[in-house]
Amino acid sequence: MSDSSQNPASTVSQPATEVRDENQLIAERREKLKAIRQAQADGKGVAFPNDFKPQDRAVKLISSYDGEAKDELDPQKIVASVAGRMMLKRVMGKASFATLQDSTGKIQIYVTNEGVGEALHSSFKHWDLGDIVACVGTLFKTKTGELSIHATEVRLLTKSLRPLPDKFHGMADQETKYRQRYVDLITDESARARFKARSKAVSAIREFMVTNEFLEVETPMLHPIPGGANAKPFKTHHNALDQEMFLRIAPELYLKRLIVGGFERVFEINRSYRNEGISVRHNPEFTMMEFYAAYWDYNDLMAYTEAIIRNVAQKATGSLQLTYGGKPVDLSQPFERLTIVEAIVKHTEAGENVHDSAWLTNALRKIGMSEEKHKLSTRSLASLQVLYFEETVEEKLWQPTFIMEHPTEISPLARANDDRPEVTERFELYITGREFGNGFSELNDAEDQAARFNAQVDAKDSGDDEAMFYDHDFVRALEYGMPPTGGCGIGIDRLMMLLTDSPSIRDVILFPALRHI
């Protein structure tokens, strides 16, 4: 709060840092609410009125009038009508200052006996920080030049029963911020800015896709067969159908059905669910955007994905020069493109040994990979290369890099390269050492897809609980004919981590998954 210029020598501040038992404070607030309810029973007011409609927003008032000089503004008698949460209050006998915070920002109000009457002002003095307050009055500037509202009406709209965290320190415990996001948003301006940036970024993605003639669609979140990714699903039971169902792990197979149906460009900003670990990069419920375009291949996808990332960064942050964790990230330059083998050669000392299964197996054992857990001796050369890449190269890919040509055996939905069928026309996008996207030329050969699904079933029968199920209906769809198609998924949450310089995925998800307490 800023100003007590009307009579600074006689200020009496409401103690914001007074250490008191929270239960006692809550009890005191409940007593105040009890008195308000009793007054309502006596026909004197309403405990939780719902008839006030604010006509103004804090930021709009400040942007419109803050530039006017004090002696120009005061005579205009401009009436303002606002409502918001009371974040600061300073009582000074016959006058009080308070700061109201609405969804756009903060504005100061000035409450006096002269303006609202002695009785109402006396009540106002007993209102608490956190209360939702309405104010109508005229705009003026204090002696120090702060735009304020001289109240002619103040109303208590909502009584806050719990005290806000200390105004100087806010919520200190990070997990409490996640569990009580509503308090985090009330008290932390940077948290509000982070989620506003997320909203702006998602809107920018949607606008970019529609501008480029993609049709936004919605596909099921409950699947009879989980598909579209190698991941462990969440299970549930549909009572009316009396069958097991799975929460969506990816929308891919349904979106490709739409390509078969004749929609040549489709996208979905979707919630997906994977029953896997939780970390600073993983949340079991997450948001991604998947898009598919007929007559595109993985080269078209890489160019378009690069354009999406640039567009959303520019719209959300105003720049292509970002900083993440104190290190620069440059989105303005062409994204590097490397195969898995090229990335290993560039970022490790493997050299020609990248083609030697025995060398890779020994190298993986040296960094802690075990035969029991990782079955190194039964892995193919391609599988060993992928594992070695994941363990030694991923974290080094700080600047945007497309990693291409993943092995066919681990890419059951991707089109194999015509000249080298052991690898697929697939890429993953890495920035700041983590994966941001996955795309490929789609497999549209129904017989090949059936064989790939059968191989996945064999893997599942051998104990791989992330292997895919055989999806008969999807194979049937391909048998009707799907045009050559490219498809890609982009992780929205990880992209938001980058754009807002957030160290954990929980920082960019409003209500992340947490253990119930």
Salt bridges, closest charged atoms under 4 A:
GLU18 OE2 - ARG20 NE 3.98
GLU28 OE2 - ARG20 NH2 2.57
ASP51 OD1 - ARG155 NH2 2.90
ASP66 OD1 - LYS141 NZ 3.92
ASP74 OD2 - LYS70 NZ 3.23
ASP128 OD2 - ARG29 NE 3.92
ASP128 OD1 - LYS32 NZ 2.92
ASP128 OD2 - LYS159 NZ 2.51
ASP131 OD2 - LYS159 NZ 3.00
ASP166 OD1 - HIS169 ND1 3.00
GLU175 OE2 - ARG179 NH2 2.92
ASP184 OD1 - LYS177 NZ 3.06
ASP184 OD2 - ARG181 NH1 2.83
ASP188 OD2 - LYS177 NZ 3.24
GLU207 OE1 - LYS315 NZ 3.81
GLU216 OE1 - ARG206 NE 2.94
ASP242 OD1 - HIS237 NE2 3.17
GLU252 OE2 - LYS256 NZ 2.86
GLU268 OE2 - ARG248 NH1 3.16
GLU285 OE2 - ARG271 NH2 3.07
GLU306 OE2 - ARG310 NH2 2.71
GLU336 OE2 - LYS346 NZ 2.56
GLU371 OE1 - ARG365 NH2 3.51
GLU405 OE1 - ARG420 NH2 2.49
ASP418 OD1 - ARG415 NH2 3.17
GLU428 OE1 - HIS406 NE2 3.27
GLU428 OE2 - ARG426 NH2 3.11
GLU442 OE1 - LYS256 NZ 2.60
ASP448 OD1 - ARG452 NE 3.29
ASP465 OD2 - LYS232 NZ 3.85
ASP471 OD1 - ARG257 NH2 3.29
ASP473 OD2 - ARG257 NE 2.89
ASP473 OD1 - ARG476 NH2 2.81
ASP493 OD1 - ARG198 NH1 2.84
